[in-house]
Amino acid sequence: MFFSSDAIKIYFCSRPTDMRMSFNGLYGTAKSFMGHDPMSGALFVFRNKRGNRLKILLWDRNGFVIWYKLLPKGTFRFPSTISGNSIDVDYGTLMMILEGIDLKTARRQKRFQYRKTPPKLTPTLTPEPS
């Protein structure tokens, strides 16, 4: 994959998308329906009604890129959402969906996660020696 960073934002469109859409249509859907800036460098993931086609829209420094995958057999299973027009996922979830792993039956084992923000330190007052 050409987008292999854990730091990148990934948004799934919560409704099926017409796969005849190209750059302008996907840009408009990401901006108006999903409510995100398509030029932010985030990945915008769209699927068709049957779930066997998937497009990813990405702004790459000086232009848009569309990555398109068609499954001859099987479907992509998106995470379910209760409300909202987009679903935020991490890189690992995207890779599981692309590999055909059902998210409902998959279990993640506990792993260490590095905190990007250092913990807040509370100053301690020590009495001065007299």
trRosetta pair geometry for C-beta under 8 A, 3 or more apart (Angstrom, degrees):
i j d omega theta_ij theta_ji phi_ij phi_ji
1 4 5.3 135 85 -69 100 87
1 95 7.8 -109 -21 -99 153 95
2 65 7.9 -76 87 145 141 162
2 67 7.8 -173 39 -79 109 134
3 8 6.0 -68 -179 45 105 172
3 43 6.0 111 153 -72 164 128
3 56 7.8 -131 21 144 148 145
3 58 6.3 -143 -71 -107 140 156
4 91 7.6 83 -162 -161 39 140
5 8 4.6 102 79 -19 102 100
5 91 7.1 -154 96 -80 36 147
6 90 7.0 8 -154 -173 81 100
6 91 4.9 -108 -110 13 57 139
6 92 8.0 18 -116 -29 97 84
8 41 6.9 -117 -134 137 92 92
8 42 6.6 146 177 -125 82 49
8 43 6.2 61 144 -12 123 101
8 91 6.8 85 55 -75 94 108
9 40 7.0 -18 50 117 133 124
9 41 7.6 94 33 93 95 77
9 42 3.8 -41 81 -115 102 109
9 43 7.2 -173 95 26 54 68
9 88 7.2 -54 -164 -138 89 99
10 42 6.7 -174 -79 -173 26 88
10 43 4.6 -8 -115 62 76 108
10 45 6.6 26 -177 -15 93 118
10 88 7.0 114 78 -158 63 55
10 89 5.1 -56 95 69 115 79
10 90 6.9 125 36 -133 123 10
10 91 6.7 145 -21 -78 140 51
10 93 7.7 -179 87 70 143 103
10 94 5.4 -98 -167 -56 163 133
11 30 7.5 112 85 -140 132 94
11 34 6.0 103 145 -179 137 139
11 36 5.7 176 -14 1 170 161
11 42 6.0 41 -1 149 104 132
11 43 7.1 173 28 88 63 58
11 44 5.4 -15 70 -112 99 64
11 45 6.9 -178 90 21 45 80
11 86 4.4 -7 -173 -178 110 129
11 87 7.0 138 -161 64 57 43
11 88 6.1 -30 -100 -94 69 58
11 89 7.8 152 -101 19 22 77
12 45 4.7 -33 -105 72 66 110
12 78 5.5 157 175 -150 147 117
12 79 6.8 137 44 38 156 92
12 86 6.4 146 70 -163 46 68
12 87 4.3 -20 58 57 104 100
12 89 6.1 41 -17 -4 111 120
13 17 5.8 51 90 -45 155 120
13 29 6.4 1 -112 149 142 121
13 30 7.7 -93 -77 -88 109 63
13 33 7.1 41 -141 105 107 125
13 34 5.9 -88 -105 -75 79 119
13 44 7.0 51 -44 178 96 88
13 45 6.7 -149 5 88 77 55
13 46 4.8 19 21 -104 134 74
13 47 7.6 -168 62 19 99 67
13 85 7.3 -27 -150 162 64 75
13 86 6.2 -40 -103 -106 39 76
14 78 8.0 169 -126 138 44 145
14 81 5.1 -69 -123 45 121 142
14 84 6.2 144 -43 101 152 70
14 85 5.4 -143 25 -161 118 30
14 86 6.1 -128 -24 -81 94 21
14 87 5.9 115 -79 -27 87 95
15 33 7.5 -87 36 171 119 141
15 85 7.4 -37 -4 -147 100 74
16 47 6.3 -67 -123 95 68 74
16 48 5.8 35 -165 175 104 29
16 49 4.1 71 179 -83 164 58
16 51 7.9 -85 -105 -63 110 65
17 21 6.3 -70 164 27 106 136
17 26 7.4 57 178 -105 149 80
17 29 6.3 47 -122 -153 122 171
17 46 3.9 -26 28 -174 151 120
17 47 6.7 115 28 60 92 29
17 48 6.6 -81 67 -91 61 46
17 55 7.3 -92 87 40 136 115
18 21 5.3 103 86 -24 87 98
18 25 7.3 -70 74 163 104 147
18 48 7.5 51 -128 -120 20 84
19 46 7.8 166 -94 120 68 113
19 48 4.6 -36 -35 -77 117 115
19 53 4.9 6 -97 113 153 146
19 55 6.6 154 -131 -25 82 122
20 25 7.8 40 99 37 66 169
21 24 7.8 -126 -167 75 85 62
21 25 3.0 -124 -148 98 104 138
21 26 5.3 134 133 -47 119 74
21 29 7.1 34 175 -15 167 131
21 46 7.7 -47 68 125 129 165
21 55 7.8 -156 79 52 94 164
22 25 6.0 88 42 24 45 103
22 26 6.9 -92 130 -1 20 103
22 66 7.0 -99 -159 -36 65 162
23 26 6.3 -68 -144 42 20 103
23 27 6.0 24 159 -23 62 113
23 57 7.5 131 -128 -130 56 115
23 64 5.0 126 -137 85 112 148
23 66 6.6 -121 -77 -41 72 121
24 27 5.6 -54 -144 35 27 116
24 28 6.3 27 157 -18 63 107
25 28 5.8 -55 -149 36 29 111
25 29 6.4 28 154 -18 64 106
26 29 5.6 -52 -145 37 34 112
26 30 6.2 36 155 -20 66 105
26 38 7.7 124 122 -126 79 141
26 44 6.7 146 169 101 103 129
26 46 6.3 -124 -126 -10 105 149
26 55 6.5 -107 -100 118 143 134
26 57 4.5 169 139 -63 134 144
26 66 7.0 130 26 -104 161 115
27 30 5.9 -58 -149 36 27 110
27 31 6.2 15 157 -10 64 113
27 38 4.9 -130 -138 42 72 175
27 57 7.0 -164 -69 -176 58 153
27 64 7.1 -80 -71 -94 112 156
28 31 5.9 -62 -141 43 28 105
28 32 5.7 -8 176 11 69 115
28 33 7.9 61 132 -3 66 94
29 32 6.9 -62 -119 52 19 85
29 33 4.9 -23 -161 29 62 123
29 34 6.5 57 143 -10 68 101
29 44 7.9 145 94 162 96 137
29 46 7.0 58 102 -93 150 135
30 33 7.5 -9 -54 53 9 84
30 34 5.0 -35 -147 41 41 129
30 36 5.8 -64 172 68 86 92
30 38 4.3 98 93 -80 139 102
30 44 4.4 -43 -103 -126 125 162
30 57 6.3 -117 -45 75 142 141
31 34 7.4 42 0 53 11 86
31 35 7.6 45 178 -104 30 16
31 36 7.1 -101 -100 72 38 46
31 37 7.0 39 -109 -115 84 35
31 38 5.6 -64 -54 -17 90 105
32 35 7.7 -3 168 -70 14 50
33 85 5.3 -160 156 -177 74 139
34 44 6.9 174 42 -138 169 115
34 85 5.1 -157 -110 120 43 108
34 86 4.1 66 -152 -58 97 122
35 85 6.3 110 0 62 103 129
35 86 6.9 -134 43 1 88 123
36 40 6.7 -81 166 12 96 140
36 42 6.4 -57 158 60 139 149
36 44 7.2 -180 76 -91 129 112
36 86 6.5 5 -17 -14 121 171
37 40 4.3 104 85 -42 101 105
37 42 7.8 108 75 19 70 115
38 42 7.9 -107 -136 58 34 92
38 44 6.4 -40 -120 -20 85 146
38 57 6.5 -33 -151 128 111 127
38 59 6.1 122 142 -41 69 116
38 64 7.6 -2 151 -105 117 118
39 59 4.6 115 -132 -97 48 168
40 59 6.9 119 42 37 34 132
41 58 7.6 21 -161 -166 40 81
41 59 5.7 -82 -79 72 41 98
42 58 7.8 -136 101 -122 32 69
43 56 5.4 -17 -168 -168 103 110
43 57 7.4 142 -162 70 51 48
43 58 5.4 -19 -106 -87 69 98
43 94 7.3 39 93 -113 150 157
44 56 6.8 146 72 -159 48 55
44 57 4.3 -18 61 57 106 99
44 58 7.5 -175 21 -67 74 49
45 54 6.7 -11 -168 -171 92 104
45 55 7.5 161 -153 86 46 47
45 56 5.2 -16 -100 -102 70 81
45 94 7.0 -165 -64 -124 152 107
46 54 7.0 155 83 -157 49 55
46 55 4.8 -11 61 60 101 92
46 56 7.6 -180 21 -80 71 34
46 57 7.3 38 -4 -10 112 102
47 51 5.6 24 159 -124 132 53
47 53 6.5 145 -156 84 63 56
47 54 4.9 -23 -98 -100 82 75
47 55 7.8 177 -81 20 35 66
47 76 5.4 -140 -114 71 140 129
47 78 6.3 -146 12 -47 143 123
48 51 6.8 -126 73 -44 69 21
48 52 6.8 -36 58 50 115 62
48 53 4.3 40 0 54 120 106
48 54 7.9 -113 1 -66 76 41
50 53 7.3 62 64 9 99 87
50 75 6.8 -133 143 -110 70 114
51 75 3.5 40 112 -164 115 116
51 76 5.3 -148 -180 50 83 68
51 77 7.3 38 -171 -77 136 43
51 78 7.7 -131 -128 -9 106 93
52 70 6.7 37 139 -162 87 63
52 71 4.5 -119 -160 59 80 96
52 72 8.0 111 -176 -64 125 5
52 74 7.0 131 -116 89 90 47
52 75 5.3 -74 -72 -105 66 68
52 76 7.2 156 -104 0 21 82
53 68 7.4 -11 -170 -170 94 88
53 69 7.2 167 -152 88 49 53
53 70 5.2 -9 -106 -106 84 71
53 71 7.4 -142 -68 18 41 75
54 68 7.4 163 87 -153 52 45
54 69 4.9 -6 59 58 97 97
54 76 5.2 68 -60 -28 127 162
54 98 7.7 -138 82 -103 160 77
55 66 5.7 -19 -166 -167 106 102
55 67 7.0 149 -159 77 52 51
55 68 5.1 -10 -105 -103 81 75
55 69 7.9 -176 -77 22 38 64
56 66 7.0 150 74 -157 50 50
56 67 4.3 -7 54 55 104 103
56 68 7.9 -152 23 -66 67 38
57 64 6.4 -20 -165 -166 89 112
57 65 7.6 149 -156 79 42 52
57 66 5.8 -17 -98 -102 65 76
58 64 7.0 142 78 -157 44 62
58 65 4.7 -20 66 60 97 99
58 66 7.8 171 23 -83 74 30
58 67 7.1 30 2 -6 116 104
59 63 7.6 -171 -151 107 61 19
59 64 5.8 -41 -99 -97 58 66
59 65 7.8 166 -98 16 12 79
60 63 6.2 -20 62 69 88 64
60 64 7.2 121 15 -131 83 16
60 65 4.9 42 -12 -15 128 118
69 98 7.1 89 34 -139 173 93
71 74 5.0 -86 164 72 140 84
71 75 6.7 -174 68 -93 148 26
71 76 7.0 170 -14 -38 138 81
74 100 6.1 -8 161 -125 152 121
76 97 5.7 50 -163 173 96 97
76 98 7.6 -3 -120 -92 111 39
76 100 7.9 -98 -105 -97 54 57
77 97 6.5 -140 65 -130 63 85
77 102 5.6 27 47 -122 162 66
77 103 6.3 -159 110 11 114 92
77 104 7.7 -86 155 -4 143 97
78 87 7.1 131 171 42 107 150
78 97 6.9 39 -97 -132 47 138
79 87 5.4 -177 74 164 110 152
79 89 6.3 156 3 -83 138 122
79 93 6.9 -9 -43 -178 127 134
79 103 5.7 -51 -90 84 79 166
81 84 5.6 -92 170 58 136 98
81 87 5.0 -136 -65 -82 128 112
84 87 7.0 124 98 -73 122 59
89 93 4.1 -111 -178 82 116 138
89 94 5.9 138 108 -50 124 79
90 93 5.2 100 56 8 68 102
90 94 7.4 -128 103 -4 38 90
91 94 5.6 -55 -152 35 35 113
91 95 6.4 33 153 -18 68 105
92 95 5.7 -55 -149 36 32 111
92 96 6.5 33 153 -20 65 104
92 108 8.0 76 129 -108 144 127
93 96 5.7 -53 -149 34 33 111
93 97 6.5 33 153 -18 65 104
93 103 6.9 33 -147 -108 94 128
94 97 5.8 -57 -152 36 31 111
94 98 6.4 27 154 -16 66 108
95 98 5.7 -55 -145 40 33 110
95 99 6.1 24 157 -13 66 112
96 99 5.8 -63 -144 44 29 106
96 101 4.0 -70 -171 59 89 124
96 103 6.4 106 115 -82 133 83
96 106 6.4 -83 -163 6 145 177
97 100 7.9 54 179 -62 28 20
97 101 7.2 -78 -66 53 27 77
97 103 7.1 -11 -76 -45 83 113
101 106 5.3 49 160 -64 114 140
102 105 4.7 40 93 26 114 102
102 106 6.3 165 84 -21 56 92
103 106 5.6 -56 -132 35 33 113
108 111 7.5 -74 167 -2 103 106
115 118 7.3 122 106 -99 111 26
115 119 7.2 57 96 -52 155 76
118 121 7.9 -18 134 -26 111 96
